[in-house]
Amino acid sequence: MKFSAVSNLWCRFFIIQIMSIMKKVLLSMAALLVATITFGQVQWGIVAGPQFSSIQTRNLGLSNNREATRLVTNLRAGFTVDIPFAPGCYIGTGILYSGKGGKFKNSDVRANISYLEAPIQFMYKPDVGYGRMVLAVGPYVAVGVGGKVKNTAFGSLDIYNDEALLMRQKRFDSGASVGVGYELPVGLFFGLNGDIGLVNTAYYTDNDRKFHNYSFGVSVGYKFGR
């Protein structure tokens, strides 16, 4: 009984210490977040431009083994947020509509997929000439909100339903994103961007079936809060 009582006391003491440490860590993180946001002015922006995308596939049944589809043109547009945390350094994020897909070379099958995408990039903005260069790299996460697979034989099918057969897709995608651009003092922004999909989005993964999104694009935007 005495041993049990002592054990309970030690457990309570240990739990209290852990909770105290966690509280300090959370308060420190909150203080860091406030300091990060107030260090400089947060930049809100809008951006839009054409995006050129392709699909790297494997064992989809439309071709033998591997295939990189032909490029298709879609839209990439949305709003961005650049949060400063050190001189010239930012965390860049936002919510973007991102159109992806591809056209298969040995058939008339074409896939168009619509995503809502959130990049989380480290951004460096050195002063160059009249404005600032923008260098950005980091991951992105995306959720599919619509998509069609089309050809002349079966028409247009929902890419997220079984009717798409081996072309059926999962809605979640994630990968690496890069960007380079230039900001003018008046707020105008010009840039190039690229995404490399690292998640296999094929719904049916038997026979080592794979489906990865690749895209690049050009964009024009406007940054508020300079």
C-alpha positions as CSV (number, residue, x, y, z in Angstrom):
1,M,0.0,0.0,0.0
2,K,2.8,2.4,0.9
3,F,4.6,1.6,-2.3
4,S,1.4,2.2,-4.3
5,A,0.9,5.6,-2.6
6,V,4.4,6.7,-3.3
7,S,4.1,5.6,-6.9
8,N,0.9,7.7,-7.3
9,L,2.6,10.7,-5.8
10,W,5.6,10.4,-8.2
11,C,3.2,10.0,-11.1
12,R,1.3,13.1,-10.2
13,F,4.5,15.0,-9.7
14,F,5.8,13.8,-13.1
15,I,2.5,14.8,-14.9
16,I,2.5,18.2,-13.3
17,Q,6.1,18.8,-14.5
18,I,5.3,17.7,-18.0
19,M,2.2,20.0,-18.1
20,S,4.3,22.9,-16.8
21,I,6.9,22.3,-19.5
22,M,4.3,22.0,-22.2
23,K,2.7,25.3,-21.0
24,K,6.0,27.1,-21.3
25,V,6.6,25.7,-24.8
26,L,3.2,26.7,-26.0
27,L,3.6,30.2,-24.5
28,S,7.0,30.5,-26.2
29,M,5.6,29.4,-29.5
30,A,2.7,31.9,-29.2
31,A,5.2,34.7,-28.4
32,L,7.4,33.7,-31.4
33,L,4.3,33.8,-33.7
34,V,3.3,37.3,-32.5
35,A,6.9,38.5,-32.9
36,T,7.1,37.0,-36.3
37,I,3.9,38.6,-37.5
38,T,4.7,42.0,-36.0
39,F,8.4,42.0,-37.1
40,G,7.4,43.5,-40.4
41,Q,4.4,44.1,-42.4
42,V,2.5,41.1,-43.6
43,Q,2.1,41.2,-47.4
44,W,-1.2,40.1,-48.9
45,G,-1.5,39.5,-52.6
46,I,-3.4,38.2,-55.6
47,V,-1.8,36.2,-58.4
48,A,-3.0,34.6,-61.6
49,G,-1.5,33.1,-64.7
50,P,-1.4,30.1,-67.1
51,Q,-0.1,26.7,-65.8
52,F,1.3,24.0,-68.0
53,S,1.0,20.5,-66.5
54,S,1.8,16.9,-67.3
55,I,1.3,13.5,-65.6
56,Q,4.0,10.9,-65.0
57,T,2.2,7.6,-65.1
58,R,3.0,3.9,-64.7
59,N,1.0,0.9,-65.6
60,L,-2.3,2.8,-66.2
61,G,-3.3,0.5,-69.1
62,L,-3.2,3.3,-71.7
63,S,0.5,2.6,-72.5
64,N,3.2,0.2,-71.7
65,N,4.9,0.8,-68.3
66,R,5.9,4.5,-67.9
67,E,4.6,7.6,-69.8
68,A,4.9,11.3,-69.4
69,T,1.8,12.9,-71.0
70,R,1.7,15.9,-73.3
71,L,1.3,19.2,-71.6
72,V,-2.1,20.8,-71.1
73,T,-2.8,24.4,-70.3
74,N,-4.8,25.3,-67.2
75,L,-5.2,28.2,-64.7
76,R,-3.4,28.9,-61.5
77,A,-4.9,31.8,-59.4
78,G,-5.6,32.8,-55.9
79,F,-4.4,34.9,-53.0
80,T,-1.1,34.8,-51.2
81,V,0.3,35.8,-47.8
82,D,3.9,36.6,-47.1
83,I,4.8,36.6,-43.4
84,P,8.1,38.2,-42.4
85,F,10.3,36.6,-39.8
86,A,13.8,38.1,-40.5
87,P,15.1,40.8,-42.7
88,G,14.4,39.8,-46.3
89,C,13.0,36.4,-45.2
90,Y,9.3,35.3,-45.3
91,I,7.1,32.4,-45.0
92,G,4.9,32.3,-48.1
93,T,1.5,30.6,-48.2
94,G,-2.0,31.2,-49.5
95,I,-4.9,29.4,-51.2
96,L,-4.7,28.8,-54.9
97,Y,-6.8,27.3,-57.6
98,S,-4.5,25.0,-59.5
99,G,-5.5,23.3,-62.7
100,K,-3.5,20.2,-63.6
101,G,-3.7,17.2,-65.9
102,G,-2.3,15.8,-69.1
103,K,-3.0,14.4,-72.6
104,F,-1.8,10.8,-73.3
105,K,0.4,10.4,-76.3
106,N,-0.9,7.1,-77.7
107,S,-4.6,7.9,-77.3
108,D,-7.0,10.8,-77.3
109,V,-7.5,10.4,-73.5
110,R,-7.1,13.7,-71.6
111,A,-7.3,14.4,-67.9
112,N,-8.2,17.8,-66.3
113,I,-8.0,18.0,-62.5
114,S,-8.8,21.0,-60.3
115,Y,-7.1,21.4,-57.0
116,L,-7.2,23.9,-54.1
117,E,-3.6,24.2,-53.2
118,A,-1.7,25.7,-50.2
119,P,2.1,26.2,-50.6
120,I,4.2,26.6,-47.5
121,Q,7.4,28.2,-48.8
122,F,10.6,29.8,-47.4
123,M,11.0,33.0,-49.3
124,Y,14.1,35.2,-49.7
125,K,13.7,38.7,-51.1
126,P,17.0,40.5,-51.7
127,D,17.0,44.0,-53.1
128,V,17.9,43.9,-56.8
129,G,17.9,47.0,-58.9
130,Y,14.6,48.9,-58.7
131,G,12.7,46.2,-56.8
132,R,13.3,42.9,-55.1
133,M,14.0,39.4,-56.4
134,V,11.9,36.6,-54.9
135,L,13.3,33.1,-54.4
136,A,10.9,30.5,-52.9
137,V,11.1,26.8,-52.1
138,G,9.0,24.5,-49.9
139,P,6.2,21.9,-49.9
140,Y,2.6,22.2,-51.0
141,V,-0.6,20.3,-50.1
142,A,-3.6,20.1,-52.3
143,V,-7.2,18.8,-52.3
144,G,-8.9,17.8,-55.5
145,V,-12.2,19.7,-56.0
146,G,-13.1,18.5,-59.4
147,G,-11.8,16.7,-62.5
148,K,-12.7,15.0,-65.7
149,V,-11.2,12.3,-67.9
150,K,-12.3,12.6,-71.6
151,N,-12.0,10.9,-74.9
152,T,-14.2,10.4,-78.0
153,A,-15.2,6.8,-77.1
154,F,-16.7,7.3,-73.6
155,G,-17.1,11.1,-73.4
156,S,-16.5,12.9,-70.1
157,L,-16.3,11.0,-66.8
158,D,-15.8,12.1,-63.2
159,I,-12.2,11.4,-62.3
160,Y,-13.0,10.8,-58.7
161,N,-15.6,8.1,-59.3
162,D,-15.4,4.4,-60.3
163,E,-16.7,5.3,-63.8
164,A,-13.1,6.6,-64.5
165,L,-11.8,3.0,-64.1
166,L,-8.0,2.9,-63.9
167,M,-7.8,6.7,-64.2
168,R,-9.7,7.2,-60.9
169,Q,-7.8,9.6,-58.6
170,K,-7.4,10.2,-54.9
171,R,-8.3,13.7,-53.9
172,F,-5.1,14.4,-51.8
173,D,-1.9,15.5,-53.4
174,S,1.4,16.9,-52.0
175,G,4.9,17.7,-53.2
176,A,7.6,20.3,-53.7
177,S,7.1,23.8,-55.0
178,V,9.6,26.3,-56.3
179,G,9.3,29.9,-57.5
180,V,11.4,32.8,-58.7
181,G,10.1,36.3,-59.4
182,Y,10.5,40.0,-59.1
183,E,8.5,42.5,-57.1
184,L,8.3,46.2,-58.0
185,P,7.9,49.0,-55.4
186,V,4.4,49.8,-56.8
187,G,3.3,46.2,-55.8
188,L,3.3,44.5,-59.1
189,F,4.8,41.0,-59.1
190,F,6.0,38.8,-62.0
191,G,7.0,35.2,-61.4
192,L,7.7,31.6,-62.6
193,N,6.5,28.6,-60.5
194,G,6.8,24.9,-60.6
195,D,5.3,21.9,-58.7
196,I,6.6,18.3,-58.4
197,G,4.0,15.9,-57.2
198,L,5.5,13.4,-54.7
199,V,2.2,11.6,-53.8
200,N,0.9,8.7,-55.9
201,T,-2.6,10.0,-56.6
202,A,-3.8,6.8,-58.4
203,Y,-6.8,5.4,-56.6
204,Y,-6.1,1.8,-57.6
205,T,-2.5,1.0,-56.9
206,D,-2.4,-2.7,-57.8
207,N,0.3,-3.7,-60.4
208,D,2.5,-0.8,-59.1
209,R,0.1,1.7,-60.8
210,K,1.3,5.3,-60.3
211,F,0.1,8.8,-61.1
212,H,2.1,11.9,-60.3
213,N,1.4,15.6,-61.2
214,Y,4.0,17.9,-62.6
215,S,3.4,21.6,-63.5
216,F,5.1,24.9,-64.2
217,G,3.6,28.3,-65.0
218,V,4.0,32.0,-65.2
219,S,2.1,34.5,-63.1
220,V,1.4,38.2,-62.6
221,G,0.2,39.5,-59.3
222,Y,-0.1,42.4,-57.0
223,K,1.2,42.7,-53.4
224,F,-0.6,44.8,-50.8
225,G,1.1,46.1,-47.7
226,R,4.5,47.0,-49.1
